Amino acid sequence: MSGIVVFGAGGRAGRAVTTEARRRGYEVTAVVRDPARYPELGADGITVVRGDVTDPGSVGSVAGGHLAAVHAVSPFSGPERGFDTLDPDFFVKAADALLGGLTAAGVRRLVAVGLFADLLGADGRPVMDDPAVFPPEIRPFALAHTAGLNRLRAQGAGGLVDWVVLTPGGGLEESAPRTGRYALGGERAPVGTCVLSYADLAVAVVDEIERPTAHRTRVSVVDAEQDGA
């Protein structure tokens, strides 16, 4: 069984994916900016390495020999840090580096974690365009995330990397239990309040590595009992 390389393994989504991958017996290469900050990540079957998701050379060097890659990197941990240091091109650079680096390394499957803000609302506009639903102060981050999605889409059908962006259809709950149940939707945000556990998001991520169902597209992920997207 080949391993999985997880970019952003130190974050909540990345940790959940790492846990799920190990649960299924995969070796995991956990890529973080500074391994010294994450001594707790190292465990049986997990190799923690330094890497830069915006550098194609770095991506290629850590990804070689893996079954698939997961992109769960965020340039900062939350809006409380502000957006003064946000690079609006961060996710575009990451998309370019992943497509180039994974191609060079021979890794053909990429599963990325998306952002609820650029799902489409009932009016057909992105959720982030509705200030009643999405806080305007977070919009710069949402725009940066959307630019990365559009960069992946620009690859077209001729690219060698088969990517999918799995986008939570609402809030994510770190302490919620793993049920192993979820539903995949389309481009539209689900109606009503939807909460998905990080653990079940991770189940969806690893499922899309083991048994790919979505190709070169973005799909929403919701709790199976809240399916209605």
N, C-alpha and C positions, 0 to 999 in steps of 0.2 A: 504494500500500500504506500503510495507516494505521499509526501507531506504537503502541507498548506502553508503558504507564507502570508502572514497577517500584518499589513501596514497599519500602524496606529494601535498596536496591541496593548498599549498602556491606558487607552481610554475605555469608557464603559462598554461601548459596542465591541471594540476590539477584544477586551477581556472576555466578554460573553462568547464571542466566536471562538476564541482560543479554548475556552472551557468546553464548548460543544464539540469542537474538533477532537480534542483529547478524549472526550467521552466516547467517541466513535472509533478511537484507536489511531487517529492520524498523528504523525509527528508534526510539530508546529515550529516554524521559524517566526518568532515574535520580533517585529521590526519597530524600533522606537528611536527618537532623536538622541536620547542620552541613556544608555543602559544603566548607568550608575544610579539613576533616579528610580529605577524599577527593580530593586533586588528581589522583590517578592514574586516577580513573574517567572523566574527560573524554577523549573520543576522537571520531574521526569517526563521526557518526551517533548520538552519545550526548550528551544535554543533562542536566547535573547541576543539580538545583534543591533548594531547601529545602522541606520539607513535614512535616506532622504527621498521621500516620495515624489519630490519635484525634480530629481536628478535622474535622467535615464540610465546613466552609468551605474549609479547606486542601486536603482531598481533591478537592473539586469544582473548585477553581481550577487544580490541576495536571493533572487528569485529562481535562478537556474536549478533544474532538477526537481522542481515542485510540480504537483498536479495542477494547482490553481493558486490564484492570488486573491486576497481580500483587501479592499481599500476602505478603511474606517478612520482615516486621519482627519482631524480638525485642527486648524491653525491655532486655536485657543479653546479653553475649556468652557467658556460661557460669556454671555453679554455683560456680566458685571465687570469684566476686564476692559470693556470699551472696545472701540474699533479703530483707535488711533494707529495701531500697529498692523491692522489687517491689510494684507496684500490682496487687492481685488482680483488679481490674476492667479491667486494660489491654486484654485481648483482647475483652472485651465492648464497651468504648468504641471499639475499632478496628472491630469488626463494625458497630456503629451508624453510625460515621462513614463507613465504606466504602459501606454500603447507601444511606445518605442522600446522601452526596457524589457517588457515581457515578450515582445516579438523577437528581440535579439536573444533572449534566454530560452526561447522555445516553449514558453508557458502560454497556453491558448485560452484559458478560462479566467475571467476577472469578474468578481462580484463586488460591487461597491454599495455602500450605505448612503441612501439619498436623504433629502430634506423635505419634510411635509410642506414647507412654504411654497414650493413650485409645483405641487399638485394643482389640478384645476378645480375651481369651485363650481357651484351650480350654474353660475352665469358664464362659465367657460373661461374665466380669467384665472390666472394664478392666485392661490390663496394669499400670497404676500401683497397683492394689490388691494386687498380689503382691510383697511385699518381697524375695522371692528373685530376682525378675526386674528390678524397678525400684527404685532406691535411694530409701528413704523421704524422705531429705533434699531430694530434687528434687520431691517431690510437690506443694508449693505452686505451682511453675511449671506442672506438669501440670494441676492443677485450674484455674488461670487460663486455660490454653490451651483446656481442655475447655469452660469457660464461654463462650468466644468462639465455639466451634463450635456450642454449643447456641443461642446468640443468632442465628447465621445460620439455623439450622434453624427458629427461631421465626418467621422471615419468612413462611414458608408459600409456597404456590404462586402467590399473587397478587402477589408482589413483582416489580419490574421488572428486578432484577439477577439474572442466571442465574449462580449461583456453584457452585464445586466446591472441595472441600478435598482436595488430594493429599497423602496421608500416607505417608512412607517406612515400609516394613514392617520396619525394623531400623536398623542403623547406616548412617551416611553417610560416605563416604570422599572427602576433598578431592582427593587425588592420583591416584585411580583414573581410568583413561582413559574417554573417551566412546565407548560402543559403539553408541549409537542404539537399543538394544534394552531393553525393559522390559515388565512385565506389570502390568495393573491388577487389583486384587482387590476385596474387599468390606470389611466392617466388622471381620473377624477378622485378628489378627496371623498371619503365616505361621509354620509349624512350623520349628524349627531356627534356626540363625544365618543371618541375611540381611544383606548389605551392598550398598548401592547407591551409585554414584558421584554426586556433586553434578551432574556433567555430564549423566548420564542422567536424573536428577530434572528437570533443566532441559528436556531433550528432551520429557519427559512434560508439563511445564507448557505449553510453547509448542505442542505438539500439541493440547492441550485448548483452546487459543485458536483455532488454525487449523481444527481438526475436532472440535468438542465431542462427547464421547460420554457424559459424566456431567453430570447437571443437578440442582442443589440437593441435593447429597448429599456424603458423604465416602467416598473410596475409598483403598485402600492401593496403593502403588507398590513393586514389587520388581524386582530383576534378572531378566531373562527366563529365565535358566538356573536360577534359584532359585524359579521359579513353583510354587506349591503352597499358596498362601494360601487 
